[in-house]
């Protein structure tokens, strides 16, 4: 991998796409997406369980658990799934942003504030390196998140069908 010096790149270190990727990969929140499937699904399950803290009382206010247990469970599960959806969408947006920055041949950056933005064109070596990172590291994560959202949509659809036939 070819490294370039700071003098070759006018983009501040924290705004360089490779450093943004490394920061995202190192963060506790976003690194979950890079975990093995079992750990990844376990974290999503914990988000769903934790979401019941809010979903349970709302579902109980709508459907008495003593009288309408099935409706209560479906409503609570559906509401708890919203927390999972928000989490996965946030992961998706973060990784997509980094993917776009890595694949783009030009980088917009701010030197000292929002009012003085500049654009830097990546040299071919940097662009090639960044696109390889996208191909082998970032795209699989984005694909996993897309699969997750598809499965969640299917589960929600099945829950809606079950509700309809109650």
Secondary structure, 3 states (H helix, E strand, C coil): CCCCCHHHCCCCHHHCHHHHHHHHHHCHHHHHHHCCHHHHHHHHHHHHHHHHHHHHHHHHHHCCCCCCHHHHHHHHHHHHHHHHHHHHHHHHHHHHHHHHHHHCCEEEEECCCCCCEEEEECCHHHHHHHHHHHHHHHHHHHHHHHHHHHHHHHHHHHHHHHHHCC
